[in-house]
Amino acid sequence: MQAKSRRLTRTDAWISTLDHGLKTLAGVAPMSRPTPVATRPDSPLDETQRRESAALMRVNHVGEICAQALYRAQALSTRNEELRTHLEHAAQEELDHLAWTAERLRDLNDRPSLLNPLWYAGAFAIGTAAGLVSDKVSLGFVVETERQVEAHLDSHLERLPQGDETSRAIVTQMKDEEARHAEEAIARGAVALPAPVKRLMRVAARVMTRTAHYL
């Protein structure tokens, strides 16, 4: 007789989320898809170009650390099983982004942000608060976050050294998927956030990106 599967409890969910967070910060979370491949080979980068590419990829890596925290907190907060599944699927795609940017940082002989635990904690708090208000508000945070990230990645495509084709391929793929995540959130009933909240998110993002560029 086949054993009946045990229903996961809230404690199980918290333990799983904690385990995922520790793996995210430790840099051991695996990718499910290969790193995007550039259509042209990279050109040699001088030291200035290498540092610029690495700084931009470190910022992108921080963005993915925050995305993991945000989506996992929202999935933990919602009582809608369908929405939870959707958020966990989006988090898996973002996990690939995290792995791609981490791999690229290693290729560029550089390191992730030293403040990643702080970024993760802040984003997790925001995701939890939004999820406790309502699912529609939670999805509204997804839309605004992804719209800001999309614009941010677009600016990186302009700033990356011309010869860094690998980084460009990664950023392009990420940008396309961030845009899709926003559209999917809108389709699921996301509400537009108040203008002051959007402005506060933009200010927080500027502080984060400027700090992560160096630290």
N, CA, C and O of each residue as an XYZ file, in Angstrom:
860
protein
N       0.848     -1.202      0.000
C       0.000      0.000      0.000
C       0.880      1.247      0.000
O       1.805      1.369      0.803
N       0.581      2.160     -0.903
C       1.404      3.352     -1.033
C       1.177      4.305      0.129
O       0.036      4.558      0.514
N       2.263      4.836      0.692
C       2.165      5.745      1.821
C       1.549      7.064      1.384
O       1.843      7.578      0.305
N       0.700      7.595      2.232
C       0.045      8.865      1.933
C       1.010     10.011      2.184
O       1.640     10.063      3.240
N       1.140     10.941      1.224
C       2.063     12.058      1.370
C       1.581     13.003      2.468
O       0.380     13.234      2.613
N       2.507     13.540      3.230
C       2.173     14.429      4.337
C       1.982     15.855      3.827
O       2.773     16.351      3.025
N       0.933     16.499      4.299
C       0.669     17.884      3.908
C       1.670     18.805      4.599
O       1.896     18.702      5.805
N       2.262     19.697      3.826
C       3.250     20.612      4.386
C       2.588     21.624      5.317
O       1.534     22.171      4.994
N       3.196     21.869      6.452
C       2.691     22.827      7.417
C       3.365     24.181      7.214
O       4.299     24.300      6.421
N       2.890     25.207      7.936
C       3.517     26.525      7.870
C       4.957     26.457      8.374
O       5.841     27.152      7.874
N       5.171     25.596      9.381
C       6.538     25.432      9.873
C       7.440     24.869      8.792
O       8.577     25.314      8.631
N       6.931     23.875      8.041
C       7.694     23.314      6.924
C       8.032     24.403      5.908
O       9.153     24.472      5.403
N       7.051     25.248      5.617
C       7.253     26.319      4.632
C       8.326     27.292      5.096
O       9.173     27.711      4.307
N       8.291     27.654      6.386
C       9.298     28.572      6.923
C      10.687     27.944      6.883
O      11.666     28.609      6.544
N      10.767     26.659      7.233
C      12.062     25.977      7.210
C      12.611     25.912      5.785
O      13.797     26.145      5.552
N      11.726     25.590      4.834
C      12.143     25.530      3.433
C      12.611     26.893      2.939
O      13.603     26.988      2.216
N      11.894     27.953      3.329
C      12.269     29.302      2.915
C      13.602     29.719      3.519
O      14.431     30.341      2.855
N      13.799     29.366      4.798
C      15.067     29.669      5.460
C      16.216     28.930      4.785
O      17.283     29.500      4.555
N      15.992     27.672      4.473
C      17.028     26.874      3.796
C      17.368     27.486      2.441
O      18.538     27.580      2.070
N      16.340     27.900      1.706
C      16.572     28.504      0.390
C      17.338     29.812      0.526
O      18.235     30.098     -0.266
N      16.979     30.612      1.540
C      17.669     31.881      1.743
C      19.143     31.697      2.050
O      19.989     32.427      1.533
N      19.452     30.714      2.898
C      20.852     30.443      3.245
C      21.635     29.985      2.018
O      22.781     30.388      1.820
N      21.010     29.141      1.194
C      21.674     28.679     -0.030
C      21.880     29.834     -1.009
O      22.907     29.908     -1.684
N      20.901     30.727     -1.081
C      21.017     31.891     -1.965
C      22.204     32.755     -1.558
O      23.009     33.152     -2.400
N      22.308     33.042     -0.265
C      23.389     33.896      0.222
C      24.738     33.195      0.160
O      25.771     33.849      0.012
N      24.737     31.865      0.273
C      25.994     31.114      0.214
C      26.471     30.908     -1.220
O      27.606     30.486     -1.441
N      25.609     31.206     -2.196
C      25.990     31.059     -3.598
C      26.007     29.637     -4.095
O      26.737     29.317     -5.033
N      25.203     28.765     -3.476
C      25.209     27.358     -3.876
C      23.900     26.942     -4.547
O      23.728     25.772     -4.889
N      22.970     27.891     -4.740
C      21.710     27.557     -5.400
C      21.988     27.236     -6.869
O      22.624     28.037     -7.554
N      21.525     26.078     -7.374
C      21.849     25.665     -8.737
C      20.976     26.346     -9.791
O      19.867     26.793     -9.500
N      21.486     26.417    -11.000
C      20.704     26.931    -12.125
C      19.996     25.768    -12.808
O      20.507     24.648    -12.825
N      18.817     26.034    -13.370
C      18.069     25.003    -14.087
C      18.215     25.138    -15.596
O      17.827     24.245    -16.349
N      18.782     26.270    -16.032
C      19.006     26.510    -17.464
C      20.435     26.972    -17.673
O      21.004     27.628    -16.800
N      21.025     26.645    -18.810
C      22.397     27.099    -19.060
C      22.479     28.610    -19.226
O      21.494     29.264    -19.569
N      23.655     29.148    -18.980
C      23.898     30.579    -19.153
C      23.688     30.977    -20.615
O      24.170     30.276    -21.505
N      22.988     32.075    -20.889
C      22.803     32.518    -22.275
C      24.139     32.654    -23.001
O      25.137     33.096    -22.432
N      24.126     32.265    -24.259
C      25.348     32.285    -25.071
C      25.303     33.470    -26.026
O      24.299     33.700    -26.701
N      26.391     34.214    -26.077
C      26.474     35.368    -26.970
C      26.577     34.915    -28.425
O      27.110     33.843    -28.713
N      26.066     35.734    -29.330
C      26.135     35.397    -30.754
C      27.518     35.648    -31.328
O      27.875     35.110    -32.376
N      28.309     36.485    -30.620
C      29.677     36.773    -31.049
C      30.635     36.544    -29.888
O      30.248     36.694    -28.729
N      31.867     36.186    -30.183
C      32.825     35.975    -29.092
C      33.202     37.287    -28.417
O      33.137     38.355    -29.025
N      33.595     37.189    -27.153
C      34.045     38.373    -26.427
C      35.347     38.900    -27.012
O      36.172     38.143    -27.522
N      35.511     40.209    -26.926
C      36.793     40.837    -27.231
C      37.563     40.998    -25.925
O      36.952     41.099    -24.861
N      38.888     41.024    -25.987
C      39.660     41.217    -24.742
C      39.284     42.524    -24.057
O      39.128     43.556    -24.711
N      39.139     42.472    -22.728
C      38.811     43.653    -21.941
C      40.056     44.149    -21.232
O      40.806     43.356    -20.663
N      40.285     45.466    -21.260
C      41.382     45.986    -20.457
C      40.915     46.068    -19.004
O      39.756     45.771    -18.716
N      41.792     46.463    -18.093
C      41.451     46.425    -16.674
C      40.295     47.358    -16.332
O      39.444     47.015    -15.512
N      40.258     48.522    -16.949
C      39.159     49.451    -16.693
C      37.833     48.858    -17.139
O      36.833     48.955    -16.427
N      37.824     48.247    -18.313
C      36.610     47.629    -18.831
C      36.193     46.443    -17.968
O      35.007     46.250    -17.701
N      37.169     45.652    -17.533
C      36.857     44.495    -16.680
C      36.192     44.957    -15.391
O      35.195     44.374    -14.967
N      36.732     45.994    -14.767
C      36.166     46.493    -13.518
C      34.749     47.021    -13.727
O      33.878     46.817    -12.882
N      34.520     47.697    -14.848
C      33.185     48.229    -15.118
C      32.188     47.100    -15.337
O      31.084     47.135    -14.794
N      32.565     46.102    -16.123
C      31.675     44.960    -16.333
C      31.385     44.252    -15.020
O      30.241     43.890    -14.743
N      32.413     44.054    -14.215
C      32.241     43.364    -12.941
C      31.335     44.156    -12.003
O      30.488     43.576    -11.324
N      31.506     45.461    -11.961
C      30.667     46.296    -11.084
C      29.200     46.214    -11.493
O      28.314     46.113    -10.644
N      28.954     46.257    -12.792
C      27.577     46.176    -13.274
C      26.975     44.800    -12.997
O      25.809     44.702    -12.614
N      27.749     43.753    -13.185
C      27.239     42.418    -12.901
C      27.045     42.195    -11.403
O      26.163     41.437    -11.000
N      27.854     42.844    -10.583
C      27.642     42.754     -9.129
C      26.308     43.413     -8.755
O      25.565     42.887     -7.926
N      26.014     44.543     -9.355
C      24.730     45.206     -9.123
C      23.580     44.295     -9.554
O      22.580     44.173     -8.846
N      23.726     43.661    -10.711
C      22.687     42.753    -11.196
C      22.533     41.548    -10.272
O      21.423     41.066    -10.045
N      23.648     41.070     -9.746
C      23.606     39.945     -8.807
C      22.841     40.344     -7.544
O      22.047     39.556     -7.029
N      23.071     41.551     -7.045
C      22.326     42.043     -5.891
C      20.828     42.098     -6.208
O      19.998     41.733     -5.377
N      20.494     42.554     -7.408
C      19.094     42.596     -7.812
C      18.445     41.229     -7.745
O      17.282     41.103     -7.363
N      19.200     40.202     -8.118
C      18.658     38.848     -8.084
C      18.585     38.293     -6.668
O      17.701     37.492     -6.362
N      19.505     38.711     -5.801
C      19.401     38.365     -4.383
C      18.082     38.918     -3.833
O      17.352     38.223     -3.126
N      17.789     40.175     -4.169
C      16.552     40.807     -3.710
C      15.325     40.142     -4.316
O      14.302     39.991     -3.649
N      15.426     39.746     -5.578
C      14.296     39.079     -6.231
C      13.962     37.766     -5.537
O      12.790     37.440     -5.348
N      14.990     37.011     -5.157
C      14.746     35.763     -4.437
C      14.016     36.033     -3.132
O      13.038     35.359     -2.809
N      14.493     37.019     -2.383
C      13.874     37.340     -1.100
C      12.429     37.803     -1.284
O      11.537     37.382     -0.548
N      12.207     38.669     -2.268
C      10.875     39.214     -2.502
C       9.891     38.115     -2.873
O       8.833     38.002     -2.255
N      10.222     37.302     -3.875
C       9.311     36.261     -4.340
C       9.076     35.194     -3.278
O       7.948     34.732     -3.107
N      10.124     34.799     -2.564
C       9.960     33.759     -1.540
C       9.095     34.268     -0.385
O       8.278     33.522      0.154
N       9.270     35.520     -0.009
C       8.441     36.081      1.061
C       6.989     36.184      0.621
O       6.080     35.894      1.399
N       6.770     36.595     -0.624
C       5.404     36.703     -1.123
C       4.740     35.333     -1.226
O       3.559     35.188     -0.910
N       5.489     34.337     -1.663
C       4.951     32.977     -1.748
C       4.601     32.443     -0.368
O       3.628     31.706     -0.207
N       5.392     32.814      0.616
C       5.149     32.370      1.981
C       3.930     33.063      2.581
O       3.225     32.477      3.403
N       3.678     34.301      2.177
C       2.604     35.109      2.770
C       1.231     34.801      2.191
O       0.228     34.885      2.899
N       1.176     34.445      0.906
C      -0.126     34.253      0.276
C      -0.803     32.973      0.746
O      -0.143     31.995      1.095
N      -2.133     33.001      0.748
C      -2.923     31.806      1.053
C      -3.521     31.207     -0.216
O      -4.250     30.216     -0.165
N      -3.205     31.816     -1.346
C      -3.694     31.347     -2.643
C      -2.682     30.357     -3.211
O      -1.577     30.748     -3.585
N      -3.045     29.093     -3.276
C      -2.098     28.066     -3.711
C      -1.655     28.265     -5.154
O      -0.491     28.038     -5.485
N      -2.572     28.686     -6.007
C      -2.212     28.925     -7.411
C      -1.201     30.058     -7.518
O      -0.231     29.962     -8.270
N      -1.426     31.126     -6.771
C      -0.492     32.249     -6.793
C       0.843     31.834     -6.200
O       1.894     32.243     -6.695
N       0.817     31.032     -5.150
C       2.071     30.563     -4.556
C       2.893     29.792     -5.590
O       4.103     29.990     -5.707
N       2.234     28.926     -6.327
C       2.936     28.151     -7.362
C       3.523     29.072     -8.419
O       4.653     28.876     -8.865
N       2.746     30.086     -8.821
C       3.227     31.043     -9.820
C       4.457     31.799     -9.310
O       5.438     31.950    -10.037
N       4.406     32.270     -8.069
C       5.526     33.018     -7.491
C       6.768     32.140     -7.357
O       7.887     32.601     -7.584
N       6.572     30.897     -6.993
C       7.715     29.986     -6.868
C       8.333     29.697     -8.230
O       9.550     29.546     -8.340
N       7.499     29.620     -9.273
C       8.035     29.417    -10.632
C       8.841     30.640    -11.076
O       9.921     30.505    -11.653
N       8.305     31.834    -10.801
C       9.038     33.064    -11.142
C      10.348     33.131    -10.371
O      11.371     33.554    -10.907
N      10.312     32.712     -9.111
C      11.529     32.718     -8.289
C      12.580     31.776     -8.867
O      13.776     32.051     -8.777
N      12.137     30.658     -9.463
C      13.087     29.732    -10.068
C      13.772     30.362    -11.275
O      14.973     30.177    -11.474
N      13.014     31.105    -12.081
C      13.642     31.810    -13.204
C      14.632     32.853    -12.689
O      15.713     33.023    -13.252
N      14.255     33.547    -11.616
C      15.173     34.526    -11.033
C      16.394     33.840    -10.432
O      17.477     34.423    -10.384
N      16.218     32.600     -9.972
C      17.349     31.850     -9.437
C      18.375     31.567    -10.529
O      19.580     31.576    -10.278
N      17.890     31.318    -11.735
C      18.804     31.164    -12.873
C      19.567     32.458    -13.110
O      20.774     32.436    -13.354
N      18.865     33.587    -13.038
C      19.536     34.888    -13.200
C      20.634     35.052    -12.149
O      21.729     35.530    -12.444
N      20.318     34.647    -10.923
C      21.296     34.747     -9.836
C      22.533     33.919    -10.152
O      23.661     34.377     -9.966
N      22.319     32.707    -10.628
C      23.446     31.819    -10.948
C      24.245     32.349    -12.132
O      25.473     32.267    -12.141
N      23.554     32.892    -13.130
C      24.260     33.431    -14.305
C      25.162     34.596    -13.919
O      26.317     34.669    -14.338
N      24.615     35.513    -13.108
C      25.421     36.682    -12.735
C      26.577     36.288    -11.814
O      27.658     36.871    -11.887
N      26.347     35.300    -10.952
C      27.431     34.827    -10.079
C      28.540     34.191    -10.905
O      29.724     34.410    -10.648
N      28.147     33.405    -11.899
C      29.135     32.769    -12.768
C      29.929     33.812    -13.546
O      31.142     33.690    -13.714
N      29.225     34.840    -14.017
C      29.912     35.883    -14.791
C      30.879     36.671    -13.917
O      31.960     37.047    -14.369
N      30.495     36.921    -12.664
C      31.405     37.595    -11.740
C      32.687     36.780    -11.549
O      33.784     37.337    -11.519
N      32.539     35.472    -11.421
C      33.735     34.619    -11.278
C      34.595     34.690    -12.530
O      35.821     34.754    -12.444
N      33.948     34.679    -13.699
C      34.702     34.756    -14.955
C      35.476     36.071    -15.055
O      36.551     36.129    -15.652
N      34.914     37.118    -14.462
C      35.553     38.445    -14.487
C      36.507     38.640    -13.312
O      37.015     39.740    -13.095
N      36.745     37.578    -12.564
C      37.666     37.615    -11.409
C      37.257     38.661    -10.386
O      38.078     39.437     -9.896
N      35.960     38.662    -10.074
C      35.459     39.617     -9.088
C      34.517     38.905     -8.136
O      34.345     37.689     -8.228
N      33.904     39.645     -7.223
C      33.125     39.060     -6.127
C      31.731     39.684     -6.054
O      31.497     40.763     -6.598
N      30.799     38.987     -5.368
C      29.476     39.563     -5.119
C      29.559     40.686     -4.090
O      30.617     40.931     -3.510
N      28.447     41.360     -3.870
C      28.384     42.426     -2.872
C      28.625     41.868     -1.474
O      28.153     40.782     -1.136
N      29.361     42.620     -0.670
C      29.609     42.218      0.711
C      28.371     42.413      1.583
O      28.307     41.903      2.701
N      27.391     43.152      1.067
C      26.193     43.475      1.847
C      24.985     42.636      1.447
O      23.851     43.011      1.745
N      25.207     41.508      0.779
C      24.090     40.694      0.320
C      23.115     40.283      1.431
O      21.907     40.299      1.199
N      23.591     39.917      2.628
C      22.625     39.581      3.693
C      21.687     40.742      4.020
O      20.507     40.529      4.298
N      22.212     41.972      3.988
C      21.384     43.145      4.259
C      20.343     43.333      3.159
O      19.171     43.580      3.442
N      20.778     43.216      1.898
C      19.836     43.367      0.780
C      18.744     42.298      0.865
O      17.570     42.597      0.649
N      19.116     41.072      1.173
C      18.139     39.974      1.242
C      17.121     40.244      2.342
O      15.918     40.099      2.124
N      17.592     40.635      3.519
C      16.697     40.880      4.641
C      15.706     42.002      4.340
O      14.525     41.899      4.670
N      16.191     43.073      3.712
C      15.317     44.187      3.388
C      14.240     43.800      2.396
O      13.072     44.148      2.576
N      14.621     43.086      1.353
C      13.651     42.676      0.336
C      12.653     41.666      0.906
O      11.474     41.684      0.552
N      13.129     40.790      1.786
C      12.233     39.805      2.387
C      11.186     40.509      3.251
O      10.017     40.123      3.256
N      11.605     41.529      3.969
C      10.666     42.286      4.802
C       9.609     42.970      3.941
O       8.427     42.969      4.285
N      10.032     43.554      2.823
C       9.092     44.221      1.925
C       8.102     43.212      1.338
O       6.900     43.474      1.293
N       8.608     42.058      0.890
C       7.741     41.034      0.319
C       6.739     40.502      1.318
O       5.583     40.254      0.974
N       7.176     40.325      2.564
C       6.278     39.840      3.606
C       5.187     40.860      3.898
O       4.011     40.508      3.986
N       5.575     42.126      4.048
C       4.603     43.183      4.334
C       3.578     43.307      3.211
O       2.380     43.418      3.469
N       4.052     43.287      1.963
C       3.135     43.402      0.828
C       2.179     42.221      0.775
O       0.988     42.386      0.511
N       2.709     41.027      1.028
C       1.875     39.831      0.983
C       0.816     39.815      2.069
O      -0.280     39.296      1.858
N       1.127     40.375      3.220
C       0.164     40.404      4.321
C      -0.957     41.408      4.077
O      -2.051     41.256      4.619
N      -0.697     42.431      3.268
C      -1.742     43.413      2.944
C      -2.786     42.753      2.052
O      -3.962     42.690      2.411
N      -2.358     42.261      0.886
C      -3.261     41.530     -0.013
C      -2.450     40.987     -1.181
O      -1.344     41.454     -1.452
N      -3.005     40.004     -1.865
C      -2.326     39.435     -3.027
C      -2.188     40.469     -4.145
O      -1.170     40.499     -4.836
N      -3.193     41.306     -4.325
C      -3.135     42.299     -5.398
C      -2.060     43.339     -5.140
O      -1.383     43.777     -6.070
N      -1.894     43.738     -3.878
C      -0.821     44.672     -3.534
C       0.532     43.990     -3.705
O       1.483     44.595     -4.198
N       0.609     42.734     -3.295
C       1.843     41.974     -3.457
C       2.254     41.917     -4.924
O       3.422     42.108     -5.260
N       1.277     41.652     -5.794
C       1.561     41.614     -7.227
C       1.904     43.001     -7.751
O       2.676     43.132     -8.701
N       1.336     44.037     -7.139
C       1.688     45.403     -7.525
C       3.152     45.693     -7.267
O       3.796     46.385     -8.055
N       3.692     45.163     -6.157
C       5.111     45.313     -5.882
C       5.945     44.576     -6.928
O       7.011     45.051     -7.319
N       5.467     43.422     -7.381
C       6.165     42.698     -8.438
C       6.249     43.546     -9.699
O       7.314     43.668    -10.304
N       5.123     44.131    -10.092
C       5.089     44.947    -11.311
C       6.057     46.112    -11.220
O       6.871     46.320    -12.119
N       5.971     46.877    -10.130
C       6.828     48.062    -10.008
C       8.298     47.668     -9.921
O       9.154     48.317    -10.522
N       8.589     46.606     -9.174
C       9.979     46.146     -9.061
C      10.526     45.733    -10.408
O      11.634     46.118    -10.782
N       9.745     44.942    -11.144
C      10.223     44.444    -12.438
C      10.349     45.568    -13.465
O      11.255     45.544    -14.299
N       9.455     46.544    -13.412
C       9.562     47.680    -14.332
C      10.851     48.459    -14.068
O      11.542     48.868    -15.001
N      11.165     48.658    -12.785
C      12.386     49.376    -12.446
C      13.622     48.568    -12.827
O      14.606     49.124    -13.315
N      13.570     47.265    -12.607
C      14.704     46.411    -12.962
C      14.898     46.396    -14.473
O      16.030     46.446    -14.955
N      13.800     46.328    -15.222
C      13.887     46.327    -16.687
C      14.589     47.582    -17.196
O      15.461     47.502    -18.062
N      14.207     48.749    -16.656
C      14.836     50.008    -17.053
C      16.305     50.025    -16.643
O      17.162     50.536    -17.364
N      16.570     49.464    -15.488
C      17.931     49.405    -14.970
C      18.819     48.546    -15.879
O      19.944     48.925    -16.204
N      18.298     47.391    -16.279
C      19.060     46.507    -17.161
C      19.266     47.138    -18.531
O      20.306     46.941    -19.159
N      18.286     47.888    -18.991
C      18.416     48.574    -20.274
C      19.578     49.562    -20.226
O      20.326     49.696    -21.194
N      19.728     50.256    -19.090
C      20.845     51.195    -18.963
C      22.181     50.454    -18.908
O      23.203     50.977    -19.354
N      22.172     49.241    -18.364
C      23.409     48.454    -18.315
C      23.856     48.028    -19.708
O      25.053     47.947    -19.985
N      22.897     47.759    -20.579
C      23.258     47.398    -21.952
C      23.978     48.553    -22.639
O      24.803     48.325    -23.524
N      23.680     49.780    -22.246
C      24.367     50.938    -22.810
C      25.742     51.134    -22.176
O      26.656     51.643    -22.825
N      25.895     50.733    -20.907
C      27.138     50.994    -20.171
C      28.167     49.876    -20.283
O      29.359     50.120    -20.095
N      27.732     48.661    -20.585
C      28.690     47.561    -20.681
C      29.679     47.803    -21.814
O      29.295     48.314    -22.866
N      30.940     47.448    -21.617
C      31.928     47.573    -22.708
C      31.468     46.829    -23.948
O      30.887     45.748    -23.851
N      31.724     47.401    -25.102
C      31.249     46.813    -26.355
C      31.738     45.385    -26.565
O      31.039     44.572    -27.170
N      32.927     45.077    -26.070
C      33.480     43.744    -26.306
C      32.977     42.673    -25.362
O      33.286     41.495    -25.543
N      32.200     43.064    -24.347
C      31.725     42.084    -23.361
C      30.402     41.484    -23.824
O      29.336     41.807    -23.299
N      30.493     40.610    -24.813
C      29.293     40.024    -25.412
C      28.591     39.056    -24.465
O      27.366     38.946    -24.499
N      29.339     38.357    -23.626
C      28.735     37.399    -22.700
C      27.837     38.099    -21.698
O      26.709     37.669    -21.459
N      28.342     39.186    -21.108
C      27.515     39.938    -20.161
C      26.284     40.506    -20.843
O      25.202     40.533    -20.256
N      26.440     40.953    -22.059
C      25.300     41.507    -22.800
C      24.226     40.446    -23.035
O      23.034     40.732    -22.919
N      24.642     39.232    -23.362
C      23.676     38.159    -23.593
C      22.906     37.837    -22.320
O      21.697     37.610    -22.359
N      23.609     37.820    -21.196
C      22.964     37.543    -19.908
C      21.964     38.636    -19.564
O      20.826     38.348    -19.193
N      22.384     39.884    -19.686
C      21.517     41.013    -19.320
C      20.295     41.071    -20.237
O      19.193     41.363    -19.772
N      20.470     40.803    -21.516
C      19.349     40.820    -22.459
C      18.310     39.778    -22.097
O      17.113     40.069    -22.088
N      18.758     38.561    -21.797
C      17.828     37.493    -21.411
C      17.095     37.851    -20.115
O      15.887     37.646    -19.997
N      17.831     38.381    -19.160
C      17.218     38.790    -17.892
C      16.168     39.869    -18.119
O      15.073     39.801    -17.559
N      16.494     40.858    -18.932
C      15.575     41.969    -19.200
C      14.261     41.458    -19.797
O      13.185     41.899    -19.395
N      14.345     40.540    -20.743
C      13.141     39.989    -21.371
C      12.271     39.259    -20.353
O      11.045     39.370    -20.384
N      12.896     38.525    -19.466
C      12.127     37.747    -18.495
C      11.557     38.621    -17.389
O      10.474     38.334    -16.879
N      12.259     39.679    -17.007
C      11.713     40.611    -16.015
C      10.458     41.282    -16.573
O       9.474     41.458    -15.853
N      10.491     41.652    -17.841
C       9.319     42.275    -18.463
C       8.133     41.313    -18.464
O       6.997     41.717    -18.220
N       8.405     40.054    -18.738
C       7.327     39.051    -18.741
C       6.751     38.850    -17.345
O       5.540     38.689    -17.194
N       7.600     38.858    -16.329
C       7.107     38.713    -14.954
C       6.152     39.842    -14.592
O       5.144     39.621    -13.922
N       6.474     41.051    -15.037
C       5.594     42.191    -14.767
C       4.247     42.009    -15.464
O       3.199     42.254    -14.866
N       4.272     41.583    -16.711
C       3.032     41.390    -17.462
C       2.187     40.286    -16.839
O       0.962     40.398    -16.789
N       2.819     39.236    -16.370
C       2.077     38.140    -15.738
C       1.428     38.608    -14.434
O       0.312     38.198    -14.115
N       2.120     39.460    -13.687
C       1.548     39.991    -12.446
C       0.341     40.871    -12.734
O      -0.654     40.822    -12.011
N       0.427     41.680    -13.796
C      -0.705     42.518    -14.194
C      -1.902     41.649    -14.568
O      -3.037     41.944    -14.193
N      -1.637     40.578    -15.309
C      -2.703     39.675    -15.737
C      -3.381     38.988    -14.551
O      -4.539     38.581    -14.651
N      -2.675     38.858    -13.440
C      -3.233     38.205    -12.253
C      -3.903     39.190    -11.300
O      -4.304     38.814    -10.198
N      -4.025     40.443    -11.716
C      -4.801     41.385    -10.933
C      -4.008     42.357    -10.085
O      -4.536     42.889     -9.109
N      -2.761     42.603    -10.429
C      -1.949     43.539     -9.652
C      -2.577     44.923     -9.648
O      -3.130     45.372    -10.653
N      -2.485     45.596     -8.496
C      -2.962     46.973     -8.400
C      -1.766     47.917     -8.497
O      -0.663     47.585     -8.062
N      -1.996     49.083     -9.067
C      -0.936     50.082     -9.162
C      -0.630     50.633     -7.779
O      -1.539     50.966     -7.019
N       0.645     50.727     -7.458
C       1.040     51.257     -6.159
C       0.918     52.774     -6.137
O       1.040     53.411     -7.183
N       0.680     53.368     -4.971
C       0.615     54.838     -4.874
C       1.942     55.466     -5.297
O       3.005     54.871     -5.119
N       1.870     56.662     -5.852
C       3.066     57.355     -6.341
C       4.144     57.499     -5.269
O       5.318     57.302     -5.583
N       3.806     57.835     -4.012
C       4.863     57.953     -2.997
C       5.607     56.640     -2.757
O       6.809     56.642     -2.490
N       4.896     55.530     -2.852
C       5.543     54.222     -2.669
C       6.509     53.953     -3.818
O       7.617     53.462     -3.602
N       6.089     54.273     -5.033
C       6.967     54.085     -6.186
C       8.231     54.934     -6.061
O       9.332     54.476     -6.366
N       8.056     56.183     -5.607
C       9.217     57.058     -5.451
C      10.164     56.514     -4.384
O      11.383     56.538     -4.552
N       9.594     56.027     -3.294
C      10.421     55.458     -2.230
C      11.189     54.242     -2.733
O      12.355     54.058     -2.382
N      10.550     53.411     -3.549
C      11.217     52.243     -4.116
C      12.357     52.660     -5.030
O      13.409     52.021     -5.041
N      12.156     53.737     -5.803
C      13.216     54.200     -6.697
C      14.409     54.744     -5.908
O      15.562     54.519     -6.278
N      14.121     55.460     -4.821
C      15.206     55.977     -3.979
C      15.986     54.827     -3.363
O      17.217     54.837     -3.364
N      15.272     53.830     -2.834
C      15.932     52.676     -2.225
C      16.775     51.928     -3.257
O      17.872     51.461     -2.949
N      16.255     51.816     -4.488
C      16.994     51.126     -5.543
C      18.274     51.866     -5.904
O      19.307     51.245     -6.156
N      18.204     53.211     -5.929
C      19.407     53.993     -6.237
C      20.473     53.812     -5.168
O      21.656     53.678     -5.482
N      20.061     53.808     -3.908
C      21.010     53.601     -2.822
C      21.660     52.221     -2.949
O      22.873     52.074     -2.804
N      20.844     51.238     -3.217
C      21.345     49.863     -3.330
C      22.331     49.714     -4.483
O      23.415     49.154     -4.315
N      21.945     50.222     -5.666
C      22.792     50.030     -6.841
C      24.109     50.791     -6.739
O      25.156     50.293     -7.153
N      24.049     51.997     -6.189
C      25.282     52.781     -6.049
C      26.227     52.154     -5.034
O      27.445     52.173     -5.210
N      25.651     51.596     -3.965
C      26.490     50.935     -2.959
C      27.071     49.642     -3.507
O      28.261     49.370     -3.349
N      26.215     48.839     -4.159
C      26.662     47.544     -4.685
C      27.682     47.681     -5.796
O      28.462     46.761     -6.043
N      27.684     48.822     -6.470
C      28.667     49.044     -7.532
C      30.088     48.899     -6.995
O      30.992     48.469     -7.711
N      30.272     49.261     -5.726
C      31.605     49.207     -5.115
C      31.716     48.135     -4.037
O      32.761     47.499     -3.903
N      30.642     47.928     -3.263
C      30.668     46.999     -2.146
C      29.825     45.753     -2.396
O      29.751     44.875     -1.536
